[in-house]
Each structure stands twice: as structure tokens, then as C-alpha cells.
Amino acid sequence: MQEQTTSRGKALPIGGLLLLCAIWAWDALRGDLLPGSASGWRVPPLMAEVMPLGIFAVLAGLGALARRAPRHGAKAQRSAALTGLGLFVVPVLVTEWSNAWFSPATRVALFSLTPVFAVVFAPYLADDFAAVPRHGLAAALVAMIGTLLVFSIEIPRSPSSAIAFVGVMVAAAAVAAANCLGVEIVSRQTTGSDLSFGAVAAGSAAIGLAAAHWIFHSHRESAATAGAWTLLDLVALALLFWLMRRMSAVRMTTRFLIAPLLANLAAIAFLRPGVQAGGWLGLTLIALGSGWLLLAAEGEPESAASSLRIDS
């Protein structure tokens, strides 16, 4: 009975992560599968990101008050705010900024570095609360190579595009660091404080993106993408913060590998494009690398940290 309970405890977070990745994959594909869904009332792109984050922050805050969840200290609240900025604000702003130089495929390929950064950062930022899967760095690199085979990278051809290229990699590192920081905070808090953490993190992200919109006056895009799908966005946010107590930071960042994998498999199934041998090899490597990160036994946090420290 205990073994069955343990297996269920491991399977539930993995199922939640796969659901989160499926939502992301559907979000990436809906323009192809549902042409014309982007027509209608138009809002700026950054405000389209603010909407679900703001709604989630309000709902999570109300939920925390209703449950009388314990409040975080000032230091934990600052860390939660930093987590929200790293998870949402930095990648969204870098994505908007890099649109002038790169296609979405290049950004997907560069964000496949996120699990690599998470493997390196976890022993430091997540302290003893995040165990790194054995051979996790090798698995993350295999999955990244697979992503490069599926999504072609546009090589920078000017100083501006080179800066944008490096900026996307920095954004991937910021997301990995924010995942590690968020897992560390939630692991230190008592059960039931997840709602408070989610409210602060999502609220800081919403405020940051709204401020960026006000400063930069971003271009306008269809709100059908933002408004009609807010419910799915809220589910995705709830899953993301729910996973922080139940999954290590490294395993959480596999969403940047699994979501593109699912999107490609769905596109192959529904759109039936021609896929070359290199593409199939890439999809296989992504599946093997991300599967290893999700399912491999985790080493002791102390040994993982010591193996990465130069002074050990």
C-alpha cells in the first residue's frame, strides 16, 4: 500500500506537468488548427499577458485569505516577487524585443537551454531542497541537441541580432533561476502558503508587464488569443505554482522541452507535414532527454551540489 501511494505521489506531478505542456502546445498550435481565431477585438500584446496574471493573482490572494494561509515574511515576499519577474516578465519582454531579429523557432531552440541552466543552478539556488537527476546535465544536453535538430536557429548577422541572441539565452537562464528560487521558497514554507506565494509572484509579474507596456507602448494584437483563452491560461498558472511544491526545479523546466515536442507531434498528426530523418531523430532525442530528467532517480542534493562546486 505504501509503495502504491509513493507511485501515485510521483505520477500525479508528472501528469500535472504533462497537462501544463499540453496547454502550452495547444496555445502554440491553435493558429494553425483554428485559422481565423485571432480575429476580433484588439489589445496590446503585453496587456494580453497581464490579463491572466492579474486575474490569477487576485484569485490566489482571495483563496489565501479564505483559507487563512500563513503570510510570508518580507524576505520571502521579495523572493516571490523576483520569481514572478524571472518566470514571466523577463522572457516576455525579451521575446517581444527579439521579434525583430528572430523567428519563434529560434527562440524555442534557445529556451531549450533552460533545463541545462536549471541543472547547474539548482544546487546553489534551491539549496538542499532540489535534487538533480543523475546524469541530468547529459540528459538536458541531449534534449537540447534534439531541439536544435527540430527547430533551426537563425545565426546572428549583425551586432544587434547578436545582442538579441544572447538576450534570449539570458532569459532562459533567468527562467531557470526563478524556478529554482520558487521551489526553494515554497519548500521552506508550510503547506497552504502556496496561494500566498502564487499571488505575490503573479501580481509582481502583472505589475511589471503593465509598467513595461506603459513605458514602451507596445504594438497591438488580437485579444481573441488573450481573452478567449484566459481560462486555459489560469489553469496553466495554477498548475505551474502547484508543481513547485511537488517537483524539483530541474524537472519543472522540462516543460520547455516537452511542450515543443507535443506541439510537433500534434502538428504531424493533424497537419501531416513532411518530416525529414533529422527531424525524427531530434524528436527522439527530446523525448529521451526529457524522459530521463523526469523519471531518473535523483541524487542526494549534497552530492549534486558538491559535484558542481569548483572548490569541493
GIKA-V749375 format. One record per backbone hydrogen bond with DSSP energy under -1.0 kcal/mol. NH is the residue of the N-H (numbers start at 1). CO is the residue of the C=O. If there is no record, write none. Layout:
nh->{NH NH}
co->{CO CO}
This chain:
nh->{5 6 7 8 9 10 11 12 14 15 16 17 18 19 20 21 22 23 24 25 26 27 28 29 30 32 33 34 37 39 43 45 48 49 50 51 53 54 55 56 57 58 59 60 61 62 63 64 65 66 67 69 77 78 79 80 81 82 83 84 85 86 87 88 90 92 93 94 95 96 97 98 101 102 107 108 109 110 111 113 114 117 118 119 120 121 122 124 125 126 129 134 136 139 140 141 142 143 144 145 146 147 148 149 150 151 162 163 164 165 166 167 168 169 170 171 172 173 174 175 176 177 178 179 180 181 182 183 184 185 186 187 188 189 193 197 198 199 200 201 202 203 204 205 206 207 208 209 210 211 212 213 214 215 216 217 221 223 227 230 233 234 235 236 237 238 239 240 241 242 243 247 252 253 254 255 256 257 258 259 261 262 263 264 265 266 267 268 269 270 271 280 281 282 283 284 285 286 287 288 289 290 291 292 293 294 295 296 299 304 305 306 307 309}
co->{1 2 3 4 5 6 7 8 10 11 12 13 14 15 16 17 18 19 20 21 22 23 24 25 26 29 29 30 34 36 221 219 44 45 46 47 49 50 51 52 53 54 55 56 57 58 59 60 61 62 63 64 73 74 75 76 77 78 79 80 81 82 83 84 85 88 89 90 91 92 93 94 98 98 103 104 105 106 107 110 111 113 114 115 116 117 118 121 121 122 126 297 133 135 136 137 138 139 140 141 142 143 144 145 146 147 158 159 160 161 162 163 164 165 166 167 168 169 170 171 172 173 174 175 176 177 178 179 180 181 182 183 184 185 190 193 194 195 196 197 198 199 200 201 202 203 204 205 206 207 208 209 210 211 212 213 43 41 223 227 229 230 231 232 233 234 235 236 237 238 239 243 248 249 251 252 253 254 254 255 257 258 259 260 261 262 263 264 265 266 267 276 277 278 279 280 281 282 283 284 285 286 287 288 289 290 291 292 132 300 301 302 303 305}
